[in-house]
Amino acid sequence: MTLSYQQQLQAKVERITEQFKSFQVPQLEVFDSPEQHFRMRAEFRIWHTDDDMFYAMFERDAQSQEKQVVRVDTFPIATQSINDLMPRLLDALKQTKCLHHRLFEVDFLASTHGEMLVSLIYHRKLDEQWETEAKKLAQTLNIKIIGRSRGQKLVLSDDFVLEQFTVDGHVFTYKQIENGFTQPNAVVCQKMLQWACDVVGNDNHHLLELYCGNGNFTLPLATKFKRVLATELAKSSVYTAQWNIQKNNIQNIEIARLAAEEFTQAYQGEREFRRLQEANIDMQSYNFDTVFVDPPRAGIDDDTLKLLQGFNRIIYISCNPDTLEQNLQTLCKTHKVTRFALFDQFPHTHHVESGILLEKI
């Protein structure tokens, strides 16, 4: 029997409540998602037959464990704009041989405000004829197109879309680049940003953020603190975060290109980093009171956990309840959980995104 969305969400609530009850957490705050058309990204293989081509995904056969091709004509979890574009794009590709010949994959990246970036990925080298026809297609469909093949990336206009989120009445604009990490569920993402700002309140101290990515949380949180130091290792994410800071005319954020482990070494004076000197960042000038972390699925390493224990407040966004539970074994020796939220970023899956505020005991 297929459960309704609300039944699925309730099952997640019960599972997470049970998993974390030993930490004496407060009542779980639950942020739901639209049941359909919530996903801003979609990736499909293109399956070719003798006389046709179609979008495809794969599922594993329960008995043989072999992958089976599944034709995809509509994709209800994707935003309506992706669903509207899918058949129009496919029909246009079919009509022009140089656009569909050895086409392997199509990726969509949409924004809530109507921008669309499509990546066409091929098993052949792209030439001037492809570029000419792809430009015509982009103009006809009013989309941005990138062509990819092995060793090739042809950007016809931009390699990004612009997204906007409103938090506390402020509108923040974000550059979201192709193949860069972004939250796939825009509705829930905005709820997460608002929750993070709500639990902070207004603080006269300084904020440290680890794993800042493209500055998704950094921008709205900066309105709550005098100064923010955010860290991120990936060059592309650092570049995008800096672009977003400038675009939104925010003056109180500095970005340090450091991994969380490297920041710990630098902050404790164990190691000097030229990257900090080149960016003219003086860590000693900060008066940190709060730290915000949004780590990868593997959670936080032991040295960084020890560092976090020195802060009065920790805001922890987690994409993996199991590593969050492991990390809380350490953090709850010095802190207590005072806010606990579930964000249903991925409806119709077992996945759960969580938010926790920890305050020093």
JOGITA-V87894 format. One line per field, one symbol per residue. ss: DSSP state (~ for helix, > for strand, _ for the rest). phi: phi as a letter, one per 30 degrees, with the letter a starting at -180 (. if undefined). psi: psi as a letter, one per 30 degrees, with the letter a starting at -180 (. if undefined). A space follows every 10 residues. Layout:
BEGIN
ss = ???
phi = ???
psi = ???
END
This chain:
BEGIN
ss = ____~~~~~~ ~~~~~~~~~_ ~~~_____>> >_______>_ >>>>>>>>__ __>>>>>>>> ______>>>> >______>_~ ~~~~~~~~~~ ~~~~~_~~~~ __>>>>>>>> _____>>>>> >>_____~~~ ~~~~~~~~~~ ~__>>>>>>_ _>>>>____> >>>>>>>__> >>>>>>>___ ____>~~~~~ ~~~~~~~~~~ _____>>>>> _____~~~~~ ~~~~__>>>> >___~~~~~~ ~~~~~~~___ __>>>>___~ ~~~~~~~___ ___~~~~~__ __~~~__>>> >>>_______ _~~~~~~~__ __>>>>>>__ ~~~~~~~~~~ ~___>>>>>> >>>_______ __>>>>>>>> _
phi = .dddeddddd ddedddeddc dddhddeddc cdbedbhccc babbdccccd babadbbbbd ddcdiddcdc dbcbbeddee dddddedddd dddddbeddc dhdcabccbc cdcjdbcccc cbcadccdde dddddddedd chbcbbcbae ibbccdbbca cccbbcbhic cccbdcceid dbddcddded dddddedddd icbdccccbc idhdiededd dddcbdbbcc cacdeddded ddddddechc ccccccdbde dddeddddid acbdeddddh ccdddcbdbb bcbbddedic ddddeddddd cdbbcbcbcb edddeddded dddbbbdcbb bccddbeibd dbcbbbccbd d
psi = kkkleeeeee eeeeeeeeeg ffghllkkkk jllkflhfkf kkkklkkkae glklkllkkk keefgkkkkj kjelifflle eeeeeeeeee eeeefjefff jgkekkkkjl lfgfkkkkkk klhlkkaeee eeeeeeeeee fhlkkkkkaj gkjjjfdlhl lklkkkkhfk kkkkkjlkgl klkfjeeeee eeeeeeeefe bkkfalkkkk hfbggefeee fffflelkjk kkekeeeeee eeeeeeeghk fgkkkkikle eeeeeeeggf kkkeeeeefh kjeffkikek kkkillffak leeeeeeeff lekkkjkkgj eefeeeefee egfflkkfkk kkjifilglf kkklkkkkkk .
END
